[in-house]
Amino acid sequence: MTATTEHRPAEAHNHTHGPGCGHEAVIHGSHVDYIHDGHLHHEDNGHYDECDQCSCPDCTDSCATCQCADCSCPTCNHSVCSCEHCSDSCSSCACEDCSCATCTHAA
């Protein structure tokens, strides 16, 4: 038996997202999501996929920007970096010398 994950392609884009492209970037797990026209998406092998949506029953945020106070979604990350010089959430932390056990940096 093979497990499948939902693949949600985003609409086509006229430019490649990256530094200076004009869209806010949010680090989320092993990828970078870009806030674009009210939704978030990331590049995946030459095309863009929509970011996961929070699975909490009363939330409509994407997992990259979810702010549920009592979030139980397994793909949302609300931890705050434990490095003394950082105050970012673990999903957005970009410390070069990060030692936080719950931060996940984009590859």
Secondary structure, 3 states (H helix, E strand, C coil): CCCCCCCCECCCCCCCCCCCCCCCEEEECCEEEEEECCEEEEEECCEEEECCECCCCCCCCECCCCCCCCCCCCCCCCCECCCCCCCCECCCCCCCCCCCCCCCCCC
